[in-house]
Every structure is written in structure tokens, then in C-alpha cells.
Amino acid sequence: MKKVIVGMSGGVDSAVAAYLLKKAGYDVVGVTLRTWAGVEGQESRCCEIDDARQTARTIGIPYYAFNCVSDFEDKVVNPFVQDYLHGMTPNPCVICNREIKWERLLYHADVLKADHVATGHYASVVKLENGRYTVQQASHYNKDQTYMLYRLTQDQLARTLMPLGDYSKQEVRKIAEEAGIQVASKPDSQEICFVTDGNYADFIRDHEEGAVPGEGNYVDEAGNILGRHKGIIHYTVGQRKGLGVAFGHPMYIKEIRADRNEIVLSGYEQTYCKAIVCKDLNFMSIPEPEEGETVRCQVKVRYRHSGQYAQLEKIGEDRFKVSFDEPVRFAAPGQSAVFYDEKNCLLGGGIIEKVIFS
């Protein structure tokens, strides 16, 4: 009987992952990593310990909660705040998965002498003929979570189980209900786990010790002033509503220029780009291509993006240019660009550093 540590958030997905693995004959141990606690006692939606503990009792497995608040603050929260202050749109979950969740789950797996770790992500771990591990998109595309997993290492993937890859959300909730798991109908979280009220600007202001950028100018692509914004931390690329200025026709945030405290507005068609440059690359199913080598793939530039075919080319140390077959809209510096092969497996991904519009 192989032993597996299941990361339990307190939600239904990780609960059912633990239940299915126990049913399959694994020696299952539930673990919650406490990553964040608000000043008024709020819990992150990724570490609701009371719900996770009750689920473990219901399933009949040992359960432990471990504190990693300090690591999470250093590696996830502080970079998130700094990225927003510099006009970027970060993906904190991408960083957390590799640097916190898997790192700490595998540490505790070693301590508890477990063979594997497991999560409730909608995805599947696959070992390829070339000996490398990758992650394949979920069978039910609307719940696929591979976009958030592209930074995982080969060593991490080699010990990872993801039992929900072939299930729909409805099936998962039904399994939980039939098993008597009390979080069967618990709503999904739609926000970043440590910003419990969804107000990023207030969170950033509360966590930044120095000055936070104040009001500045909206400008058009030629630099003409169109109005005033209330501070770049209130906005993201692609935003249309809540600009505070009426133009008589839809205007979108095309760029955020933190160095000038400017926000560039444009019409919808002008938000499309033909290429991006990525940094901080991680490759899964293939070794990193050599400089000048090109790779055909499908690329997602945000979590809900359906993807676009593109060509990858290494253009320097830890820099890849992604040239799209057809222009894509709302690519934002700080977001992740994630690469897929023809079998819907992760080739890898990187952080968008530059957007090339023309």
C-alpha cells in the first residue's frame, strides 16, 4: 500500500481527491498548509482548516495542519504587491504552487515517509515516452487548471497524483454528497485566496510600507491626455468598466506605464497584439529549446483564454519570443503565457515581460 499526502484546502475538490485515493487503496494522509491569516482572523480559501479537518474525519484519514505563513508572505504576497505597484498583472497562484504548495507538501511527505503527494486540481500528470513528466488538460475543459501548474519541476511531477483529471465538477460534487462529505455544495472561490474581499487596491495599500502611486493621467496611444485615473493599483490591462471617465464609446486599458504613472486607453481593436516576449521560462514535456530553435504550439495568455497557435523562439538568455498566427487581445505584462502541444499537454510557460502590438 503506497502512502500519499493530499493537500486539503477545505474545499470539495481536494476532499474528493482524498476520498478517491483512499477508495483506490492508498494510505492517505490529509495536510493543510496554512498560508495566510488576515489581521481580523480571516482565513484564505486555500487553507480553511476546520472544514479540511472535518472532511478528514468523515473520510477516516489522519490529518495535520502546518504553518507556512512566513514563506507565503515572502514568496507570494510581497512579490504580488510589488508587481501591482510596477503596473503588472501577476499570477500569485502560479508561484505558490511551485514555491509553497509542492515544496512544502513534498517536505512533509518525506518526513511522513510518503511516496506521493496529491491535489484536487482538474488536470492529469503524464509520463511521456521521452521520460519527462508533464501535465495534461482536464477532460472537461471548462474546469481545466493546467494554466496554473506550468512552473512545476520534473522532480515535483514525478511524485504527484491528480485524481480529478477525468471528472466534471458536477461529478465531483455528487461523489462528495454520496460520501457524506459536508463541503459537497461549498461554493468555489473566484478571487485570489489572500484577498478575501476581492479589493486588490486596498490590500496593496495595507501591505505596502512605502508610498503608493496616486492619481495620474489617462492618455491615448499618441500621448494625448484623456482624463485622470485614481492610481495604477486600481486597474488591469483589458479593463473597460470603472474607469471613471465617460467617452461616449467603449475604451479599454491597453497599457499601464508605471514609470510615468500613465494608463493608455484605446478602442477594442487596438488591444490586439501580434507577439510577446517571455522570461522566467519553465519547460515540462521538452528540454528548453536552443537559441534560434523554433517550436510550434498553442499559447494561452491568461487563465480563461481559449488559446492561439504561435511559434516560440529563444532570443536570449531566459527570453523567448512568442509570435502568434492571429493577434491576441489583452496580453498583460506579469501574466503567464502557457504553451501546449497537440495532445493538450504542457510544453511549459513563462512570465510575459513585453507586449508587441505592431
C-alpha positions as CSV (number, residue, x, y, z in Angstrom):
1,M,0.0,0.0,0.0
2,K,1.5,3.3,-1.1
3,K,1.3,6.3,1.1
4,V,0.1,9.7,-0.3
5,I,-0.1,13.2,1.3
6,V,-3.1,15.0,0.0
7,G,-3.1,18.8,0.1
8,M,-6.5,19.7,1.6
9,S,-7.8,23.3,1.2
10,G,-11.1,22.7,3.0
11,G,-13.0,22.7,-0.4
12,V,-14.8,19.9,-2.2
13,D,-12.1,19.2,-4.9
14,S,-9.3,18.3,-2.5
15,A,-11.8,16.4,-0.3
16,V,-12.9,14.2,-3.2
17,A,-9.3,13.7,-4.3
18,A,-8.5,12.3,-0.8
19,Y,-11.6,10.2,-0.8
20,L,-10.9,8.7,-4.3
21,L,-7.3,7.8,-3.4
22,K,-8.4,6.1,-0.2
23,K,-11.0,4.2,-2.1
24,A,-8.3,3.1,-4.6
25,G,-6.3,1.6,-1.8
26,Y,-3.7,4.3,-0.9
27,D,-2.7,5.0,2.7
28,V,-3.9,8.6,2.7
29,V,-2.9,11.5,5.0
30,G,-4.6,14.9,4.8
31,V,-2.4,18.0,5.1
32,T,-3.4,21.7,5.1
33,L,-0.8,24.3,4.6
34,R,-1.8,27.5,6.4
35,T,-0.6,30.1,4.0
36,W,-2.3,33.3,5.2
37,A,-4.3,34.8,8.0
38,G,-5.9,38.2,8.0
39,V,-5.5,40.8,10.8
40,E,-9.1,40.2,11.7
41,G,-8.7,36.4,11.6
42,Q,-9.9,35.8,8.1
43,E,-8.7,32.5,6.5
44,S,-7.5,32.1,3.0
45,R,-9.8,30.0,0.8
46,C,-6.8,27.7,0.3
47,C,-6.5,26.8,3.9
48,E,-9.8,26.6,5.7
49,I,-8.6,24.2,8.4
50,D,-11.8,23.5,10.2
51,D,-13.5,22.3,7.0
52,A,-10.5,20.2,6.0
53,R,-10.2,18.6,9.4
54,Q,-13.9,17.7,9.4
55,T,-13.6,16.2,5.9
56,A,-10.6,14.1,7.1
57,R,-12.7,12.7,10.0
58,T,-15.6,11.9,7.6
59,I,-13.2,10.1,5.2
60,G,-11.4,8.4,8.0
61,I,-7.8,9.6,7.4
62,P,-5.1,11.2,9.6
63,Y,-4.9,14.9,9.3
64,Y,-2.3,17.6,10.0
65,A,-2.1,21.4,9.6
66,F,1.2,23.1,9.1
67,N,2.1,26.8,9.2
68,C,3.9,28.4,6.3
69,V,2.5,31.9,6.6
70,S,6.0,33.5,6.7
71,D,7.2,31.7,3.5
72,F,4.0,32.6,1.7
73,E,4.3,36.3,2.7
74,D,7.9,36.4,1.4
75,K,7.5,34.3,-1.8
76,V,3.9,35.1,-2.9
77,V,2.3,38.1,-1.2
78,N,5.2,40.6,-1.3
79,P,6.0,39.9,-5.0
80,F,2.3,40.3,-5.8
81,V,2.2,43.7,-4.2
82,Q,5.4,44.8,-5.9
83,D,4.2,43.6,-9.3
84,Y,1.0,45.7,-9.0
85,L,3.0,48.7,-7.9
86,H,5.0,48.4,-11.1
87,G,2.0,48.2,-13.3
88,M,2.0,44.4,-13.9
89,T,-0.8,41.8,-13.6
90,P,0.7,38.9,-11.5
91,N,-0.5,35.3,-11.2
92,P,0.3,34.5,-7.5
93,C,-1.2,31.0,-7.7
94,V,1.4,30.0,-10.3
95,I,4.2,31.0,-7.9
96,C,2.5,29.5,-4.9
97,N,2.0,26.1,-6.5
98,R,5.8,25.5,-7.1
99,E,7.4,27.5,-4.3
100,I,4.9,26.8,-1.5
101,K,2.4,24.0,-2.0
102,W,4.5,21.4,-3.8
103,E,7.7,22.4,-1.9
104,R,6.1,22.0,1.5
105,L,3.9,19.0,0.6
106,L,6.9,17.1,-0.6
107,Y,8.9,18.1,2.5
108,H,6.1,16.7,4.7
109,A,5.8,13.7,2.5
110,D,9.5,12.9,3.2
111,V,9.0,13.5,6.9
112,L,6.0,11.2,7.0
113,K,7.7,8.6,4.7
114,A,5.0,9.0,1.9
115,D,5.6,8.0,-1.7
116,H,3.4,10.7,-3.3
117,V,1.6,14.0,-2.9
118,A,-1.8,14.7,-4.4
119,T,-4.0,17.7,-5.0
120,G,-7.6,18.4,-6.2
121,H,-6.6,20.1,-9.4
122,Y,-8.5,19.4,-12.6
123,A,-5.6,18.0,-14.6
124,S,-3.6,14.8,-15.1
125,V,0.1,14.0,-14.6
126,V,1.5,12.1,-17.6
127,K,4.9,10.4,-18.1
128,L,5.9,10.7,-21.8
129,E,8.0,8.3,-24.0
130,N,11.0,10.7,-23.7
131,G,11.0,10.0,-19.9
132,R,9.8,13.5,-19.0
133,Y,6.7,14.3,-16.9
134,T,4.1,16.8,-17.9
135,V,0.5,17.9,-17.1
136,Q,-2.4,17.2,-19.5
137,Q,-5.5,19.3,-19.7
138,A,-8.6,18.1,-17.9
139,S,-11.2,16.1,-19.8
140,H,-13.8,18.8,-19.0
141,Y,-12.1,21.9,-20.4
142,N,-14.2,24.5,-18.5
143,K,-12.6,23.3,-15.3
144,D,-9.1,22.8,-16.6
145,Q,-6.4,24.2,-14.2
146,T,-3.2,23.3,-16.1
147,Y,-2.5,27.0,-16.7
148,M,-1.7,27.4,-13.0
149,L,0.7,24.4,-12.9
150,Y,3.2,25.1,-15.6
151,R,6.1,26.0,-13.2
152,L,6.2,22.6,-11.5
153,T,9.5,20.8,-11.8
154,Q,10.2,17.3,-13.1
155,D,11.1,16.1,-9.6
156,Q,7.8,17.5,-8.2
157,L,5.7,16.0,-11.0
158,A,7.4,12.6,-10.6
159,R,5.8,12.2,-7.2
160,T,2.4,13.9,-7.9
161,L,-1.0,12.4,-8.3
162,M,-4.0,14.3,-9.6
163,P,-7.1,12.1,-9.5
164,L,-9.7,14.6,-10.7
165,G,-8.4,15.0,-14.3
166,D,-11.3,13.0,-15.9
167,Y,-14.1,14.3,-13.7
168,S,-16.5,17.1,-14.1
169,K,-17.3,19.5,-11.2
170,Q,-20.9,18.1,-11.1
171,E,-19.5,14.5,-10.8
172,V,-17.1,15.6,-8.0
173,R,-20.0,17.2,-6.0
174,K,-22.1,14.1,-6.5
175,I,-19.3,11.9,-5.2
176,A,-18.9,14.2,-2.2
177,E,-22.6,14.1,-1.5
178,E,-22.8,10.4,-1.7
179,A,-19.8,10.0,0.6
180,G,-21.4,12.3,3.2
181,I,-18.7,14.9,2.9
182,Q,-20.1,18.1,4.3
183,V,-18.5,20.5,1.8
184,A,-20.2,18.9,-1.1
185,S,-22.0,22.1,-2.1
186,K,-19.5,24.6,-0.8
187,P,-19.1,27.4,-3.4
188,D,-15.9,27.8,-5.4
189,S,-13.6,30.7,-4.7
190,Q,-13.4,33.2,-7.5
191,E,-10.8,35.5,-6.1
192,I,-7.1,35.4,-5.1
193,C,-7.1,33.4,-1.9
194,F,-5.4,36.0,0.3
195,V,-7.6,39.0,-0.9
196,T,-10.8,37.7,0.7
197,D,-13.0,40.7,-0.3
198,G,-11.6,41.0,-3.9
199,N,-10.4,44.5,-3.3
200,Y,-6.8,44.4,-4.6
201,A,-6.1,48.1,-4.2
202,D,-7.0,48.2,-0.5
203,F,-4.9,45.1,0.1
204,I,-1.9,46.6,-1.7
205,R,-2.2,49.8,0.2
206,D,-2.4,48.0,3.5
207,H,0.7,45.9,2.8
208,E,3.0,48.4,1.2
209,E,5.2,50.3,3.7
210,G,6.2,53.0,1.2
211,A,4.2,55.4,-0.9
212,V,1.6,54.0,-3.2
213,P,1.2,55.7,-6.6
214,G,-1.6,58.2,-6.6
215,E,-3.6,59.9,-9.4
216,G,-2.2,60.2,-12.9
217,N,-3.2,60.7,-16.5
218,Y,-5.2,58.6,-18.9
219,V,-3.6,59.0,-22.3
220,D,-4.2,57.8,-25.8
221,E,-1.7,56.0,-27.9
222,A,-0.2,59.2,-29.1
223,G,0.3,60.5,-25.5
224,N,-2.7,63.0,-25.5
225,I,-4.3,63.4,-22.1
226,L,-7.8,62.0,-21.9
227,G,-8.5,62.4,-18.2
228,R,-7.4,61.4,-14.7
229,H,-7.1,58.0,-13.1
230,K,-7.1,57.3,-9.3
231,G,-3.9,55.3,-9.2
232,I,-2.5,52.4,-11.2
233,I,-3.1,49.8,-8.4
234,H,-6.9,50.1,-9.2
235,Y,-6.6,48.9,-12.8
236,T,-5.6,46.0,-15.0
237,V,-5.0,45.6,-18.7
238,G,-8.2,44.9,-20.6
239,Q,-10.4,46.7,-18.1
240,R,-13.3,48.6,-19.6
241,K,-15.6,49.4,-16.6
242,G,-14.9,51.6,-13.7
243,L,-12.6,54.0,-15.5
244,G,-14.4,57.0,-14.0
245,V,-14.4,58.9,-17.3
246,A,-17.1,58.9,-20.0
247,F,-16.0,58.8,-23.6
248,G,-19.3,58.1,-25.4
249,H,-17.9,54.8,-26.7
250,P,-16.1,51.8,-25.1
251,M,-12.5,52.4,-24.1
252,Y,-10.1,49.7,-22.8
253,I,-6.9,49.8,-20.8
254,K,-4.2,48.9,-23.3
255,E,-1.1,49.5,-21.2
256,I,-0.1,50.6,-17.7
257,R,3.1,52.7,-17.7
258,A,4.1,52.7,-14.1
259,D,7.3,54.7,-14.7
260,R,5.1,57.7,-15.9
261,N,2.1,56.9,-13.8
262,E,0.1,56.8,-17.0
263,I,-2.6,54.5,-18.3
264,V,-3.0,54.1,-22.0
265,L,-6.6,53.8,-23.3
266,S,-7.7,52.6,-26.7
267,G,-10.5,51.1,-28.7
268,Y,-11.1,47.4,-28.7
269,E,-9.3,46.6,-32.0
270,Q,-6.1,48.4,-30.7
271,T,-5.8,46.0,-27.8
272,Y,-4.7,43.1,-30.0
273,C,-1.0,42.2,-30.1
274,K,1.0,40.1,-32.6
275,A,3.8,38.9,-30.3
276,I,5.0,38.9,-26.7
277,V,8.4,38.3,-25.0
278,C,8.5,35.9,-22.0
279,K,11.0,35.5,-19.2
280,D,11.4,33.1,-16.3
281,L,10.7,30.1,-18.5
282,N,10.0,26.6,-17.3
283,F,9.7,23.7,-19.7
284,M,8.0,20.4,-18.9
285,S,7.5,18.0,-21.8
286,I,10.6,19.0,-23.7
287,P,14.0,20.3,-22.7
288,E,14.4,24.1,-23.1
289,P,15.0,24.8,-26.9
290,E,18.3,26.1,-28.0
291,E,18.7,29.7,-29.2
292,G,17.4,30.1,-32.7
293,E,15.3,26.9,-32.5
294,T,11.6,27.3,-33.0
295,V,8.6,25.4,-31.6
296,R,5.0,25.3,-32.8
297,C,2.4,25.2,-30.1
298,Q,-0.8,26.7,-28.8
299,V,-0.5,29.5,-26.2
300,K,-2.8,30.9,-23.5
301,V,-2.0,34.4,-22.3
302,R,-4.5,34.3,-19.4
303,Y,-6.4,31.7,-17.5
304,R,-9.7,32.0,-19.4
305,H,-8.0,32.5,-22.8
306,S,-9.0,29.8,-25.3
307,G,-5.5,29.8,-26.7
308,Q,-3.9,30.7,-30.1
309,Y,-1.4,29.0,-32.3
310,A,2.0,30.5,-32.2
311,Q,5.7,30.0,-32.8
312,L,8.2,30.1,-29.9
313,E,11.8,31.2,-30.5
314,K,14.6,31.6,-28.0
315,I,16.0,35.1,-28.4
316,G,18.4,35.3,-25.5
317,E,19.2,34.1,-22.0
318,D,15.9,33.1,-20.4
319,R,14.0,35.0,-23.1
320,F,11.5,33.6,-25.7
321,K,9.6,35.5,-28.3
322,V,6.0,34.2,-28.9
323,S,4.7,35.1,-32.4
324,F,1.0,34.4,-32.8
325,D,-0.6,33.2,-36.0
326,E,-3.5,35.6,-35.3
327,P,-3.4,38.6,-33.0
328,V,-4.5,38.1,-29.4
329,R,-6.1,40.7,-27.1
330,F,-5.3,41.8,-23.6
331,A,-1.9,40.2,-23.1
332,A,-0.5,41.8,-19.9
333,P,3.0,42.1,-18.5
334,G,3.2,40.0,-15.4
335,Q,0.7,37.4,-16.6
336,S,1.7,34.0,-17.6
337,A,1.9,32.7,-21.2
338,V,1.5,28.9,-21.1
339,F,2.4,26.6,-24.0
340,Y,0.5,23.4,-25.1
341,D,1.3,20.7,-27.6
342,E,-1.2,18.9,-30.0
343,K,-2.2,16.5,-27.2
344,N,-3.2,19.3,-24.8
345,C,-0.1,18.6,-22.6
346,L,2.0,21.4,-21.2
347,L,5.2,22.2,-23.0
348,G,5.9,24.9,-20.4
349,G,5.4,28.6,-20.0
350,G,6.8,31.9,-18.8
351,I,6.0,35.4,-17.5
352,I,5.0,38.0,-20.1
353,E,7.7,40.7,-20.0
354,K,6.8,42.7,-23.1
355,V,3.8,43.0,-25.4
356,I,4.5,43.8,-29.1
357,F,1.5,45.5,-30.7
358,S,2.8,46.1,-34.2
